[in-house]
Amino acid sequence: MTGRGWWVVDLLCGLLDRDERAAVCGDLVETHASIGGALIEVGGLVIRRQAALWLGWRPWLALMTIVVPLGFLLSVSSRWFADSIAGGLWLYVRIGEWSYLMVPGWRHDLIAAATKAVVGCAALAAWSWTAGFVLWRVSRRAWLVLALALMSMIVFGTTGSTTTAQVNWDQYQGPWFSRFNLPAVFTPMLRVFLVMIPAWWGLRRGSARAALGPARAVAIAVATIALTMLISKALEGSLTYGWGLPPQPGPDGVYGTDDDLRPLWWISLVMMWPAVSVGVTRGKALRQSR
């Protein structure tokens, strides 16, 4: 099956079991089916097979434990991290000078802001990759519908909400980027390159015949857990500021100090559970091999 448009048929056939795929492709070749007829026949078969998968428990488990909670959290946290990076970039370029690097306090704050941005970006990629990997492992043949649902949740999870404490970009003049709404640019960039693409890579890795090596799986799990712990307060802040939840100041009554209450501490556990699952399942294989 070659020619214009047949790649769509090949893509749809790839969603069928191997034996069924071979039989369908053979029938299409023998009957000299047209591209339109092939799309209708194969598309209808794929829809019936996908619908039948939802009679089992696996797709529903993946939907309720990965797609909805992790898709929402990835959507909110990616927007909040994009806003934070844009705000820091504006601050240091707008009012900073190269000579300020000689000031220890300024240099320390700049390094801390850059480190936090890098850790946040790495955490987004790690969360997304492990979520995609576990999504296929849980859902198996229902992965296509669930992957599309995950991507939709990432894109539209923040619809109807706005991030608080944003910089009012319209009132500033100066550097060239002051004329642009940086969060509006950074948010889709982070979601594409640090969320959607890593999630897709994880999904494809999970579907590969060659299983992820135990040592590599444990390393990925440990790295993801470490990144989550480092960025846990920012992750909780993405909901506090990024979804309009009220902050919880500590005994001093001032929010933003070390004694602040952390009622959303468990959010980190939600983000880490795919990584923990990867590490535990493959860690058992590592112990058995030894």
N, C-alpha and C positions, 0 to 999 in steps of 0.2 A: 504494500500500500504506500505508494509514493505519489507526490504531486502536491499542488497547492491545496491547503485545507486538510490534508490527511493527517497532519501532525496533531490536530485536535482529536481525531479518532484514536490515534496511537496513545495520546494522553489519557483518554477515557478508558481505553483497554487496559492501561497500566493499573487501573483501580480494581480490576477483576483478579480473581485467583489465577495462578499460573495455568492450570489445566483448562479452566474456563476461557481464559484469554486466548490460548492456542486454538481452542475449538471455534470461538467467535471469529478470530482473524481468518481461520481456514474457510469458514462459511462465507465471509465477505469476499474472499478471493475467488472462490468457486462460483459464486452467483454474480460476479462482476458488478457488485453494488456501487451505486453512485455515491458521491460524497454526502449528499443530503440524506439519502436512505440509510447510509452507514451511521451518520450522526444520530438519526432518530432511533435506529435499532439499538446501537450501543448505549446511547444516552438513556434510553428507557430502561435497559437492563441494569445499568449502573445505579439509577435511581431506586429501582426495586431492591437491589442488593444492599444499598446503603440504608434504606428504610428498614429492611429486615434486621440489620445489625442493632438497631435501637430497641429491639425486643429483649436484648440481653442487658446485663448490668454494667459492663465495661464502659460504654459511651457515657452513661449517666454518671458514673463515678468520676470519669475524666472531666465532665462538664462541671460538676459541683465542687471538685477539689482543685482543679487546675484552671480551666477556662474562665470561670466567673471570678473567683477570688484573686488569682494571680494576674489575670488580664486587667482587672480593675486597679490593682495595686501598681502594676507596671505603668498603666496609663497615668495615674496620679503622680507617682514618683518621678517618672520621666519628665513630666511638665514642671514639677517643682525643682528638679535638678537643673533643667534648662533655664528656668527663671533665676536660680541662684548663680549659675555660671555667668549668665548675661549681666546680672547685677554686679557681680564682682569684676567682670571685664570692664564694664562702664566705669566703676569706681576707680580702678587703678589706672586706666588710661585717661580718664577725664581729669583727675586731680593729681595724678602722680607724675613724677619726673625721674629720669635715670639717676640723678644725684641722690634721690631718696633711698636708693639701695644701700647707701653708706650708713643709713640710720638703722641700728639693730632692731628697733621695734617695728619699723616699716617692713624691713626685710623679713622678719619673723612672721608678720601677718600675711605678707605676700606668699611666702612658702607654704604657710598653713592653708591659705585659700586654694592655692594650686593643688596641694596634696589632697584636700577634700574633694576638689572637682575630679581629679584623676581616680580616686577611690570610688566616688559615686558612679562614674562612667563604667569602671571595671565591674562594679557590683551589678549595674543594670545588665551588662552583657552576660555575666555569670548567671544571674537569676533567669534571664531569658533562655540561655542555652540549656540549662538544666530543666526548665519548664518544658521546652520543646522535646527534649530527650525522653522525659518521663511521660509526656502526653502520648507519644507513639507507643511506648511500652504498655501503657494502660489501655488505650483505645484500640490499638492495632488497626484493623481494616476501616474503622470509622474515623481515621485520622484526618481525612480531607475536610469533612464538615466541621470537625472540632477545631482544626487549624484555622479555617476561615472565621469561625466564631471567636477564636482567641485574637486574631488580628483585628476583627471588628471591635472587640472589647477594648483593645489597646488604643485604637483610634478614637472611639466614641465614649470611652469611659468617663471622661471629664466634661462631657457635653452638659451644658446647663449650669456649670460652676465656673468660678474665677478664682485665681490665686490671689490671696490677700498680700499686703505689704509689698506690692510691686513698685518699681521705680516709675514715676510719671515721665515717660520718655519725651512727650510732646513739649515739655517746658524747658528742655535743655538744648543748647546750641553748642557747637564746638567741633569735636572730632566727627569724622565722616559718618561713623556708625550711630551718632545721635539722631540722624535723620531716619533711622530704621527702628522698627519694633523688634529688638533682638530676641526676646522670648518667642515671638511668633515665628522666627526663623530657626532658632535653636531647638524648639520643641519637636517639630517634624524631623529634623536632622537626627536628634537623639533617638526618636522612636523608630526611624528606619534603620540606622546604622548600628545602634546599640541594643535594640529590642527586637525588631522584626527579623532582621537578617540573622542574628545569633539564634533566635528561636527556631528559624527555618533550618539552620545548620544542625542544631540539636535534634530536630525532628528527623532530618535525613540520616543523622548518625544513629539515632535510635532504630531506624528502619533498616540499617545496613545489616547484611548477613554476618559480617565479622563483628562480634560483640566488642564493646569498649573494653580495653585491657583493664584488669583489676587494679593494677598500680596506678594507671592514669585516672581511673574513675575515683579512687580514693583521694588522689591529689586534687582533682577538680572539686570534690566535695569539701575537702579541708580548706581550699582556697576560697570557695564560695562562703563557707561559714565564717571564715576570718574576715572577709570583706563585709559581710552582713553585720558582724559585731562592730566593726570600725565605723560603719555608716548608719548604725541603728537609730541614733537620735535624729539624724536628717531624714531617715525613712519615716519615723513617727511624725516629724515636722511636716512632711509632705501631706499628711492627712490633716494635721492641725491647721496649717496655713493653706494647703492646697485644696481642702474640701470644706473649709469653714467650720471645723470643729473648735469648740472653745478651748483655749489653753488652760493648763492646770498649774498655777504657781504653787510653790512650796510654802513653808511657814513664814518666809519673809514677805510674802504677798507680791513678789516681783517675778514676772515670767522672764525666763532667759538666764536664770542663775542655776548653780549646781544642785540646789535643793528642790528643783521643780519635780512635781509628780509625773509619773510616766504611766498613765493608764493604758497606753497603746503598746506596751512593751512586747506583747504577744504577736504583734505584726511581724516582727523579725522571724518568729518561729514559722509563720505562714510562708514567708518568702524562702526560708531555708529548707522546707520539708522535701522538695524535689531533690536537692543536693544531698540531703541525708539519706533519702531513698536510694540514690545512685551509689553513694558510698557504702551503705550497708549491704545492698544486694551484691555488688561486685566485690566488696571486702570479704564476704563469705567465700567467694570463689578463690580469692587470693590466699586465704587461710587454708583452704582445702588443697590448693596446689602445692603448698609448702609441707 
